[in-house]
Amino acid sequence: MDSALREELVTLTTELVRFASIADRPDQLAACSDYVAAYLNSIPGIFVERSEAGGKPAIVATLHATRTPALMLNGHLDVVVGRPEQFVPVVRDGRIYGRGAQDMKGSCAVMLRLLRDLAAHPARPDVGFQFVCDEEIGGAQGTGRLLTEGWRCDFMLCLEPTDMGILFAHKGGMWVDLRLPGHPAHGSRPWDGHNPVRDLAHGLVALEAHYPVPAGPHEWRTTVTPTLLHSGAGSRNQIAPAVQATFDIRWTGDDTPERILATLSACFPGSEVLAVDSCMPLYTDPEHPAVGRVAELLAQRLGTTPRFYREHFATDARYYTSAGIPAICVGPVGAGLHADDEWVSIDSLVDLYHVLLAYATT
C-alpha cells in the first residue's frame, strides 16, 4: 500500500504547489480551492461546504452530517510569496521542493488522501477536514470565521510542519503602529525644531531595557521588535514632522497586550497609537489524553518519543484553544520555511498519514 500511497501524496503535493496561492492572487487561491473541491467531489457520500469571506475561500468536509465532529483536521492552502521557479515543484532525494511544500501543501495532500480512505472505512469515524486560504495573513477569514459560524470539535489537529513533534503552545501576536510627532525645521538649525527621530532613539533604548532581545529560541519571554520605520517629508535637509514605527510583538501567557501597550506609551511619551492588530496565544495541556494518544502513535510509528515544544510564531490552532477546545500542531519533516529552498520529506508525509489514520480509526 505504501508505494501507491507515497505516489499519490507526491502527485497531490506537487499539483498543489503549482498554484501560486498567495494573499494577493485571488485567482490562484480560487483555483487551488477548486482543485481541492474537485478531489472531494470524487469521494462518494461525504458532506462538503464551501464558503468565502473577504475574497478568501474555505472548504470543510465531514464524514457525517455535522458541524461538530469529534476530531477536526486543519490545513491551509495559502502560501507566502516566492520566486516563480518555486511554484514549479521538484522531486529529488526523497524530498519535494517548492513554495508551500512544507508549509503546508504536503499536509493538505495527506488530508485529501486520508479523507478518501476514511470515507471508504466500514465504520466511518467522526472526522472533519478544513482547508482554508488565509493562515499566512492571520486566519480571521478562514479558521477564525469558521469557528464563529459554528464549526466545533472535541479535539483539533492543525497539520503545520513540526518535524513530527508536538507543538502545544505558542506566543500571542500583536502589531502596533506608533506615531511620534515632531516640529519641522531646517536640518542646519536643529534648535528651531523638535526632532522625533531622537525621541524614537531614546524610546528604543528604554524599550530594550523592558524587553531585551532573547539570546535564542530557548528563552521564552515576550519580544517587542521594531520592524518598519518611516519619517520625513522627502527633503534631506528638513527635520521630520513625525516618525511612524511598527512593532512586531510576540507575547507569552504571563504577559498581556494591555501591559505591553502601557510600556510602549511609557517608553515613547507623547506618541499616538495608530493601529493595533492582535492574536491570542496557543496552549493545550501536554498531559491531555488526546495529546497523549497522538504522542503514543507517533512513538509507535517513528520508534522514538516525539518532541514536545513551544514556538514563537502563531498558527490557526490558537482559534480553537481561545474557544476552550484543545488543539495542537503536528506535521511533517522539512526545512526552508518561508525561504528559497523550502522542502518536505516524502517519508514523513507517509508517516503522518499513518499516524492520523490510526488516531481516527482506533
Contacts in CASP RR format, 6 or more apart in sequence:
PFRMAT RR
TARGET T0000
AUTHOR 0000-0000-0000
METHOD contacts of the structure
MODEL  1
MDSALREELVTLTTELVRFASIADRPDQLAACSDYVAAYLNSIPGIFVER
SEAGGKPAIVATLHATRTPALMLNGHLDVVVGRPEQFVPVVRDGRIYGRG
AQDMKGSCAVMLRLLRDLAAHPARPDVGFQFVCDEEIGGAQGTGRLLTEG
WRCDFMLCLEPTDMGILFAHKGGMWVDLRLPGHPAHGSRPWDGHNPVRDL
AHGLVALEAHYPVPAGPHEWRTTVTPTLLHSGAGSRNQIAPAVQATFDIR
WTGDDTPERILATLSACFPGSEVLAVDSCMPLYTDPEHPAVGRVAELLAQ
RLGTTPRFYREHFATDARYYTSAGIPAICVGPVGAGLHADDEWVSIDSLV
DLYHVLLAYATT
2 350 0 8 1.000
5 113 0 8 1.000
5 350 0 8 1.000
5 353 0 8 1.000
6 346 0 8 1.000
6 349 0 8 1.000
6 350 0 8 1.000
8 109 0 8 1.000
8 113 0 8 1.000
9 106 0 8 1.000
9 109 0 8 1.000
9 110 0 8 1.000
9 113 0 8 1.000
9 346 0 8 1.000
9 349 0 8 1.000
9 350 0 8 1.000
9 353 0 8 1.000
10 91 0 8 1.000
10 96 0 8 1.000
10 346 0 8 1.000
12 39 0 8 1.000
12 106 0 8 1.000
12 108 0 8 1.000
12 109 0 8 1.000
12 112 0 8 1.000
12 113 0 8 1.000
13 89 0 8 1.000
13 96 0 8 1.000
13 101 0 8 1.000
13 105 0 8 1.000
13 106 0 8 1.000
13 109 0 8 1.000
13 344 0 8 1.000
13 349 0 8 1.000
14 89 0 8 1.000
14 91 0 8 1.000
14 96 0 8 1.000
15 35 0 8 1.000
16 32 0 8 1.000
16 35 0 8 1.000
16 77 0 8 1.000
16 105 0 8 1.000
16 106 0 8 1.000
16 108 0 8 1.000
16 109 0 8 1.000
17 87 0 8 1.000
17 89 0 8 1.000
17 96 0 8 1.000
17 98 0 8 1.000
17 99 0 8 1.000
17 100 0 8 1.000
17 101 0 8 1.000
17 105 0 8 1.000
18 87 0 8 1.000
18 88 0 8 1.000
18 89 0 8 1.000
19 28 0 8 1.000
19 31 0 8 1.000
19 32 0 8 1.000
19 35 0 8 1.000
19 77 0 8 1.000
19 87 0 8 1.000
20 28 0 8 1.000
20 79 0 8 1.000
20 82 0 8 1.000
20 87 0 8 1.000
20 99 0 8 1.000
21 28 0 8 1.000
21 29 0 8 1.000
21 31 0 8 1.000
21 32 0 8 1.000
21 77 0 8 1.000
21 78 0 8 1.000
21 79 0 8 1.000
21 133 0 8 1.000
22 28 0 8 1.000
22 29 0 8 1.000
22 78 0 8 1.000
22 79 0 8 1.000
22 80 0 8 1.000
22 81 0 8 1.000
22 82 0 8 1.000
22 136 0 8 1.000
23 29 0 8 1.000
23 78 0 8 1.000
23 134 0 8 1.000
23 136 0 8 1.000
23 137 0 8 1.000
26 55 0 8 1.000
29 55 0 8 1.000
29 56 0 8 1.000
29 57 0 8 1.000
29 77 0 8 1.000
29 78 0 8 1.000
29 133 0 8 1.000
30 57 0 8 1.000
32 77 0 8 1.000
32 133 0 8 1.000
33 50 0 8 1.000
33 57 0 8 1.000
33 58 0 8 1.000
33 59 0 8 1.000
33 77 0 8 1.000
33 131 0 8 1.000
33 133 0 8 1.000
36 59 0 8 1.000
36 77 0 8 1.000
36 108 0 8 1.000
36 112 0 8 1.000
36 131 0 8 1.000
37 48 0 8 1.000
37 50 0 8 1.000
37 59 0 8 1.000
39 112 0 8 1.000
39 116 0 8 1.000
40 46 0 8 1.000
40 48 0 8 1.000
40 59 0 8 1.000
40 61 0 8 1.000
40 112 0 8 1.000
40 115 0 8 1.000
41 48 0 8 1.000
43 115 0 8 1.000
43 116 0 8 1.000
43 119 0 8 1.000
44 119 0 8 1.000
45 119 0 8 1.000
46 61 0 8 1.000
46 62 0 8 1.000
46 63 0 8 1.000
46 115 0 8 1.000
46 119 0 8 1.000
47 61 0 8 1.000
47 62 0 8 1.000
47 63 0 8 1.000
47 64 0 8 1.000
47 65 0 8 1.000
47 66 0 8 1.000
48 59 0 8 1.000
48 60 0 8 1.000
48 61 0 8 1.000
49 59 0 8 1.000
49 60 0 8 1.000
49 61 0 8 1.000
50 57 0 8 1.000
50 58 0 8 1.000
50 59 0 8 1.000
51 57 0 8 1.000
51 58 0 8 1.000
51 59 0 8 1.000
51 60 0 8 1.000
51 145 0 8 1.000
51 146 0 8 1.000
51 149 0 8 1.000
52 58 0 8 1.000
53 141 0 8 1.000
53 142 0 8 1.000
53 145 0 8 1.000
54 141 0 8 1.000
55 141 0 8 1.000
56 78 0 8 1.000
56 132 0 8 1.000
56 133 0 8 1.000
56 134 0 8 1.000
56 141 0 8 1.000
56 142 0 8 1.000
57 133 0 8 1.000
58 130 0 8 1.000
58 131 0 8 1.000
58 132 0 8 1.000
58 133 0 8 1.000
58 141 0 8 1.000
58 142 0 8 1.000
58 145 0 8 1.000
58 146 0 8 1.000
59 130 0 8 1.000
59 131 0 8 1.000
60 128 0 8 1.000
60 129 0 8 1.000
60 130 0 8 1.000
60 131 0 8 1.000
60 146 0 8 1.000
60 151 0 8 1.000
61 115 0 8 1.000
61 128 0 8 1.000
61 129 0 8 1.000
61 131 0 8 1.000
62 69 0 8 1.000
62 127 0 8 1.000
62 128 0 8 1.000
62 129 0 8 1.000
63 69 0 8 1.000
63 115 0 8 1.000
63 118 0 8 1.000
63 119 0 8 1.000
63 124 0 8 1.000
63 125 0 8 1.000
63 126 0 8 1.000
63 127 0 8 1.000
63 128 0 8 1.000
64 124 0 8 1.000
64 126 0 8 1.000
66 126 0 8 1.000
67 150 0 8 1.000
67 151 0 8 1.000
67 152 0 8 1.000
68 150 0 8 1.000
68 151 0 8 1.000
68 152 0 8 1.000
68 153 0 8 1.000
69 126 0 8 1.000
69 127 0 8 1.000
69 128 0 8 1.000
69 153 0 8 1.000
70 125 0 8 1.000
70 126 0 8 1.000
70 127 0 8 1.000
70 153 0 8 1.000
70 154 0 8 1.000
70 155 0 8 1.000
71 125 0 8 1.000
71 126 0 8 1.000
71 127 0 8 1.000
71 128 0 8 1.000
71 153 0 8 1.000
71 154 0 8 1.000
71 155 0 8 1.000
71 156 0 8 1.000
71 157 0 8 1.000
71 359 0 8 1.000
71 360 0 8 1.000
72 127 0 8 1.000
72 128 0 8 1.000
72 129 0 8 1.000
72 130 0 8 1.000
72 151 0 8 1.000
72 153 0 8 1.000
72 155 0 8 1.000
72 156 0 8 1.000
72 157 0 8 1.000
72 320 0 8 1.000
73 111 0 8 1.000
73 114 0 8 1.000
73 127 0 8 1.000
73 128 0 8 1.000
73 129 0 8 1.000
73 130 0 8 1.000
73 156 0 8 1.000
73 157 0 8 1.000
73 159 0 8 1.000
73 356 0 8 1.000
74 130 0 8 1.000
74 132 0 8 1.000
74 143 0 8 1.000
74 156 0 8 1.000
74 157 0 8 1.000
74 158 0 8 1.000
74 159 0 8 1.000
74 316 0 8 1.000
74 317 0 8 1.000
75 104 0 8 1.000
75 107 0 8 1.000
75 108 0 8 1.000
75 111 0 8 1.000
75 130 0 8 1.000
75 131 0 8 1.000
75 132 0 8 1.000
75 135 0 8 1.000
75 158 0 8 1.000
75 159 0 8 1.000
75 160 0 8 1.000
75 316 0 8 1.000
76 104 0 8 1.000
76 108 0 8 1.000
76 131 0 8 1.000
76 132 0 8 1.000
76 133 0 8 1.000
76 134 0 8 1.000
76 135 0 8 1.000
76 136 0 8 1.000
76 139 0 8 1.000
76 143 0 8 1.000
76 316 0 8 1.000
77 105 0 8 1.000
77 108 0 8 1.000
77 131 0 8 1.000
77 132 0 8 1.000
77 133 0 8 1.000
78 132 0 8 1.000
78 133 0 8 1.000
78 134 0 8 1.000
78 135 0 8 1.000
78 136 0 8 1.000
78 137 0 8 1.000
79 99 0 8 1.000
79 100 0 8 1.000
79 103 0 8 1.000
79 105 0 8 1.000
79 136 0 8 1.000
80 99 0 8 1.000
80 103 0 8 1.000
80 136 0 8 1.000
80 338 0 8 1.000
82 99 0 8 1.000
82 340 0 8 1.000
83 340 0 8 1.000
86 98 0 8 1.000
86 99 0 8 1.000
86 340 0 8 1.000
86 342 0 8 1.000
87 98 0 8 1.000
87 99 0 8 1.000
88 98 0 8 1.000
89 96 0 8 1.000
89 97 0 8 1.000
89 98 0 8 1.000
89 101 0 8 1.000
90 96 0 8 1.000
90 97 0 8 1.000
90 98 0 8 1.000
91 97 0 8 1.000
91 346 0 8 1.000
94 345 0 8 1.000
94 346 0 8 1.000
94 347 0 8 1.000
95 334 0 8 1.000
95 343 0 8 1.000
95 344 0 8 1.000
95 345 0 8 1.000
95 346 0 8 1.000
96 106 0 8 1.000
96 343 0 8 1.000
96 344 0 8 1.000
96 346 0 8 1.000
97 341 0 8 1.000
97 342 0 8 1.000
97 343 0 8 1.000
98 342 0 8 1.000
98 343 0 8 1.000
99 342 0 8 1.000
100 106 0 8 1.000
100 342 0 8 1.000
101 342 0 8 1.000
101 343 0 8 1.000
101 344 0 8 1.000
102 161 0 8 1.000
102 332 0 8 1.000
102 334 0 8 1.000
102 335 0 8 1.000
102 336 0 8 1.000
102 337 0 8 1.000
102 342 0 8 1.000
102 343 0 8 1.000
102 344 0 8 1.000
103 160 0 8 1.000
103 161 0 8 1.000
103 337 0 8 1.000
103 338 0 8 1.000
103 342 0 8 1.000
104 159 0 8 1.000
104 160 0 8 1.000
104 161 0 8 1.000
104 331 0 8 1.000
106 332 0 8 1.000
106 344 0 8 1.000
106 349 0 8 1.000
107 159 0 8 1.000
107 160 0 8 1.000
107 161 0 8 1.000
107 331 0 8 1.000
107 332 0 8 1.000
107 349 0 8 1.000
107 352 0 8 1.000
108 131 0 8 1.000
108 159 0 8 1.000
109 349 0 8 1.000
110 159 0 8 1.000
110 332 0 8 1.000
110 349 0 8 1.000
110 352 0 8 1.000
110 353 0 8 1.000
110 356 0 8 1.000
111 129 0 8 1.000
111 131 0 8 1.000
111 159 0 8 1.000
113 353 0 8 1.000
114 129 0 8 1.000
114 353 0 8 1.000
114 356 0 8 1.000
114 357 0 8 1.000
114 360 0 8 1.000
115 127 0 8 1.000
115 129 0 8 1.000
117 357 0 8 1.000
118 124 0 8 1.000
118 125 0 8 1.000
118 127 0 8 1.000
118 357 0 8 1.000
118 360 0 8 1.000
118 361 0 8 1.000
121 361 0 8 1.000
125 360 0 8 1.000
125 361 0 8 1.000
127 360 0 8 1.000
128 153 0 8 1.000
130 143 0 8 1.000
130 146 0 8 1.000
130 151 0 8 1.000
132 139 0 8 1.000
132 142 0 8 1.000
132 143 0 8 1.000
132 146 0 8 1.000
132 316 0 8 1.000
133 142 0 8 1.000
134 140 0 8 1.000
134 141 0 8 1.000
134 142 0 8 1.000
135 142 0 8 1.000
135 143 0 8 1.000
135 315 0 8 1.000
135 316 0 8 1.000
138 279 0 8 1.000
138 314 0 8 1.000
138 316 0 8 1.000
139 316 0 8 1.000
139 319 0 8 1.000
142 316 0 8 1.000
143 316 0 8 1.000
143 319 0 8 1.000
144 316 0 8 1.000
144 319 0 8 1.000
147 319 0 8 1.000
147 320 0 8 1.000
147 323 0 8 1.000
152 323 0 8 1.000
152 325 0 8 1.000
153 320 0 8 1.000
153 325 0 8 1.000
154 290 0 8 1.000
154 325 0 8 1.000
154 326 0 8 1.000
155 290 0 8 1.000
155 325 0 8 1.000
155 326 0 8 1.000
155 327 0 8 1.000
156 317 0 8 1.000
156 320 0 8 1.000
156 325 0 8 1.000
156 326 0 8 1.000
156 327 0 8 1.000
156 328 0 8 1.000
157 294 0 8 1.000
157 327 0 8 1.000
157 328 0 8 1.000
157 329 0 8 1.000
157 330 0 8 1.000
157 356 0 8 1.000
157 359 0 8 1.000
158 315 0 8 1.000
158 316 0 8 1.000
158 317 0 8 1.000
158 327 0 8 1.000
158 328 0 8 1.000
158 329 0 8 1.000
158 330 0 8 1.000
159 329 0 8 1.000
159 330 0 8 1.000
159 331 0 8 1.000
159 332 0 8 1.000
159 352 0 8 1.000
160 167 0 8 1.000
160 315 0 8 1.000
160 317 0 8 1.000
160 329 0 8 1.000
160 331 0 8 1.000
161 331 0 8 1.000
161 332 0 8 1.000
161 333 0 8 1.000
161 334 0 8 1.000
161 337 0 8 1.000
161 344 0 8 1.000
162 309 0 8 1.000
162 329 0 8 1.000
162 330 0 8 1.000
162 331 0 8 1.000
163 307 0 8 1.000
163 331 0 8 1.000
163 332 0 8 1.000
163 333 0 8 1.000
163 334 0 8 1.000
163 348 0 8 1.000
164 298 0 8 1.000
164 302 0 8 1.000
164 306 0 8 1.000
164 330 0 8 1.000
164 331 0 8 1.000
164 332 0 8 1.000
164 333 0 8 1.000
164 348 0 8 1.000
164 351 0 8 1.000
164 352 0 8 1.000
165 298 0 8 1.000
165 306 0 8 1.000
165 307 0 8 1.000
165 308 0 8 1.000
165 309 0 8 1.000
165 330 0 8 1.000
165 331 0 8 1.000
166 286 0 8 1.000
166 291 0 8 1.000
166 294 0 8 1.000
166 295 0 8 1.000
166 298 0 8 1.000
166 306 0 8 1.000
166 307 0 8 1.000
166 308 0 8 1.000
166 309 0 8 1.000
166 328 0 8 1.000
166 329 0 8 1.000
166 330 0 8 1.000
167 282 0 8 1.000
167 309 0 8 1.000
167 310 0 8 1.000
167 311 0 8 1.000
167 315 0 8 1.000
167 317 0 8 1.000
167 328 0 8 1.000
167 329 0 8 1.000
167 330 0 8 1.000
168 282 0 8 1.000
168 283 0 8 1.000
168 284 0 8 1.000
168 285 0 8 1.000
168 286 0 8 1.000
168 291 0 8 1.000
168 308 0 8 1.000
168 309 0 8 1.000
168 310 0 8 1.000
168 328 0 8 1.000
169 281 0 8 1.000
169 282 0 8 1.000
169 283 0 8 1.000
169 284 0 8 1.000
169 310 0 8 1.000
169 311 0 8 1.000
170 281 0 8 1.000
170 282 0 8 1.000
170 310 0 8 1.000
170 311 0 8 1.000
170 312 0 8 1.000
170 313 0 8 1.000
170 314 0 8 1.000
170 315 0 8 1.000
170 317 0 8 1.000
170 318 0 8 1.000
171 222 0 8 1.000
171 250 0 8 1.000
171 251 0 8 1.000
171 252 0 8 1.000
171 253 0 8 1.000
171 281 0 8 1.000
171 310 0 8 1.000
171 311 0 8 1.000
171 312 0 8 1.000
171 313 0 8 1.000
171 314 0 8 1.000
172 250 0 8 1.000
172 251 0 8 1.000
172 252 0 8 1.000
172 253 0 8 1.000
172 278 0 8 1.000
172 279 0 8 1.000
172 280 0 8 1.000
172 281 0 8 1.000
172 282 0 8 1.000
172 314 0 8 1.000
172 318 0 8 1.000
173 248 0 8 1.000
173 249 0 8 1.000
173 250 0 8 1.000
173 251 0 8 1.000
173 278 0 8 1.000
173 279 0 8 1.000
173 281 0 8 1.000
173 314 0 8 1.000
174 249 0 8 1.000
174 250 0 8 1.000
174 251 0 8 1.000
174 257 0 8 1.000
174 260 0 8 1.000
174 276 0 8 1.000
174 277 0 8 1.000
174 278 0 8 1.000
174 279 0 8 1.000
175 246 0 8 1.000
175 247 0 8 1.000
175 248 0 8 1.000
175 249 0 8 1.000
175 275 0 8 1.000
175 276 0 8 1.000
175 277 0 8 1.000
175 278 0 8 1.000
176 246 0 8 1.000
176 247 0 8 1.000
176 249 0 8 1.000
176 261 0 8 1.000
176 264 0 8 1.000
176 273 0 8 1.000
176 275 0 8 1.000
176 276 0 8 1.000
177 244 0 8 1.000
177 245 0 8 1.000
177 246 0 8 1.000
177 273 0 8 1.000
177 274 0 8 1.000
177 275 0 8 1.000
177 276 0 8 1.000
178 244 0 8 1.000
178 245 0 8 1.000
178 246 0 8 1.000
178 247 0 8 1.000
178 264 0 8 1.000
178 268 0 8 1.000
178 271 0 8 1.000
178 272 0 8 1.000
178 273 0 8 1.000
178 274 0 8 1.000
179 242 0 8 1.000
179 243 0 8 1.000
179 244 0 8 1.000
179 271 0 8 1.000
179 272 0 8 1.000
179 274 0 8 1.000
180 196 0 8 1.000
180 199 0 8 1.000
180 200 0 8 1.000
180 242 0 8 1.000
180 243 0 8 1.000
180 244 0 8 1.000
180 245 0 8 1.000
180 268 0 8 1.000
180 270 0 8 1.000
180 271 0 8 1.000
180 272 0 8 1.000
181 194 0 8 1.000
181 196 0 8 1.000
181 241 0 8 1.000
181 242 0 8 1.000
181 270 0 8 1.000
181 272 0 8 1.000
182 193 0 8 1.000
182 194 0 8 1.000
182 195 0 8 1.000
182 196 0 8 1.000
182 199 0 8 1.000
182 239 0 8 1.000
182 240 0 8 1.000
182 241 0 8 1.000
182 242 0 8 1.000
182 243 0 8 1.000
183 193 0 8 1.000
183 194 0 8 1.000
183 239 0 8 1.000
183 241 0 8 1.000
184 193 0 8 1.000
184 233 0 8 1.000
184 238 0 8 1.000
184 239 0 8 1.000
184 240 0 8 1.000
184 241 0 8 1.000
185 192 0 8 1.000
185 193 0 8 1.000
185 194 0 8 1.000
185 238 0 8 1.000
185 239 0 8 1.000
186 192 0 8 1.000
186 237 0 8 1.000
186 238 0 8 1.000
186 239 0 8 1.000
187 237 0 8 1.000
187 238 0 8 1.000
187 239 0 8 1.000
188 237 0 8 1.000
190 239 0 8 1.000
193 239 0 8 1.000
194 239 0 8 1.000
195 239 0 8 1.000
195 240 0 8 1.000
196 231 0 8 1.000
196 240 0 8 1.000
196 241 0 8 1.000
196 242 0 8 1.000
196 243 0 8 1.000
197 231 0 8 1.000
197 240 0 8 1.000
197 243 0 8 1.000
199 243 0 8 1.000
199 268 0 8 1.000
199 271 0 8 1.000
200 229 0 8 1.000
200 231 0 8 1.000
200 243 0 8 1.000
200 245 0 8 1.000
200 268 0 8 1.000
203 267 0 8 1.000
203 268 0 8 1.000
204 226 0 8 1.000
204 267 0 8 1.000
206 266 0 8 1.000
206 267 0 8 1.000
207 224 0 8 1.000
207 263 0 8 1.000
207 264 0 8 1.000
207 267 0 8 1.000
210 224 0 8 1.000
210 263 0 8 1.000
210 267 0 8 1.000
211 221 0 8 1.000
211 222 0 8 1.000
211 223 0 8 1.000
211 224 0 8 1.000
211 263 0 8 1.000
213 223 0 8 1.000
213 225 0 8 1.000
214 221 0 8 1.000
214 223 0 8 1.000
217 312 0 8 1.000
220 252 0 8 1.000
220 310 0 8 1.000
221 252 0 8 1.000
222 249 0 8 1.000
222 250 0 8 1.000
222 251 0 8 1.000
222 252 0 8 1.000
222 255 0 8 1.000
222 260 0 8 1.000
223 248 0 8 1.000
223 249 0 8 1.000
223 250 0 8 1.000
223 312 0 8 1.000
224 247 0 8 1.000
224 248 0 8 1.000
224 249 0 8 1.000
224 260 0 8 1.000
224 263 0 8 1.000
224 264 0 8 1.000
225 247 0 8 1.000
225 248 0 8 1.000
225 249 0 8 1.000
225 250 0 8 1.000
226 245 0 8 1.000
226 246 0 8 1.000
226 247 0 8 1.000
226 248 0 8 1.000
227 246 0 8 1.000
227 247 0 8 1.000
227 248 0 8 1.000
228 244 0 8 1.000
228 245 0 8 1.000
228 246 0 8 1.000
229 243 0 8 1.000
229 244 0 8 1.000
229 245 0 8 1.000
229 246 0 8 1.000
230 243 0 8 1.000
230 244 0 8 1.000
230 245 0 8 1.000
231 240 0 8 1.000
231 242 0 8 1.000
231 243 0 8 1.000
231 244 0 8 1.000
232 238 0 8 1.000
232 240 0 8 1.000
232 241 0 8 1.000
232 242 0 8 1.000
232 243 0 8 1.000
233 240 0 8 1.000
233 241 0 8 1.000
244 274 0 8 1.000
247 264 0 8 1.000
249 260 0 8 1.000
250 312 0 8 1.000
250 313 0 8 1.000
251 257 0 8 1.000
251 260 0 8 1.000
251 281 0 8 1.000
252 281 0 8 1.000
253 281 0 8 1.000
253 283 0 8 1.000
257 276 0 8 1.000
257 278 0 8 1.000
261 273 0 8 1.000
261 276 0 8 1.000
264 271 0 8 1.000
264 273 0 8 1.000
265 271 0 8 1.000
265 273 0 8 1.000
279 314 0 8 1.000
279 318 0 8 1.000
280 318 0 8 1.000
280 319 0 8 1.000
280 321 0 8 1.000
280 322 0 8 1.000
281 314 0 8 1.000
281 318 0 8 1.000
281 321 0 8 1.000
282 314 0 8 1.000
282 315 0 8 1.000
282 317 0 8 1.000
282 318 0 8 1.000
282 321 0 8 1.000
282 327 0 8 1.000
282 329 0 8 1.000
283 321 0 8 1.000
284 291 0 8 1.000
284 321 0 8 1.000
284 326 0 8 1.000
284 327 0 8 1.000
284 328 0 8 1.000
285 291 0 8 1.000
285 326 0 8 1.000
286 292 0 8 1.000
286 308 0 8 1.000
288 326 0 8 1.000
290 326 0 8 1.000
291 326 0 8 1.000
291 328 0 8 1.000
293 359 0 8 1.000
294 328 0 8 1.000
294 330 0 8 1.000
294 355 0 8 1.000
294 359 0 8 1.000
295 305 0 8 1.000
295 306 0 8 1.000
295 308 0 8 1.000
297 355 0 8 1.000
297 358 0 8 1.000
297 359 0 8 1.000
298 306 0 8 1.000
298 330 0 8 1.000
298 355 0 8 1.000
299 305 0 8 1.000
299 306 0 8 1.000
300 358 0 8 1.000
301 351 0 8 1.000
301 354 0 8 1.000
301 355 0 8 1.000
301 358 0 8 1.000
302 351 0 8 1.000
311 329 0 8 1.000
315 329 0 8 1.000
317 327 0 8 1.000
317 328 0 8 1.000
317 329 0 8 1.000
318 327 0 8 1.000
320 326 0 8 1.000
320 327 0 8 1.000
321 327 0 8 1.000
330 352 0 8 1.000
330 355 0 8 1.000
331 348 0 8 1.000
331 352 0 8 1.000
332 344 0 8 1.000
332 345 0 8 1.000
332 348 0 8 1.000
332 349 0 8 1.000
332 351 0 8 1.000
332 352 0 8 1.000
333 344 0 8 1.000
333 345 0 8 1.000
333 347 0 8 1.000
333 348 0 8 1.000
334 343 0 8 1.000
334 344 0 8 1.000
334 345 0 8 1.000
334 348 0 8 1.000
335 341 0 8 1.000
335 342 0 8 1.000
335 343 0 8 1.000
336 342 0 8 1.000
336 343 0 8 1.000
END
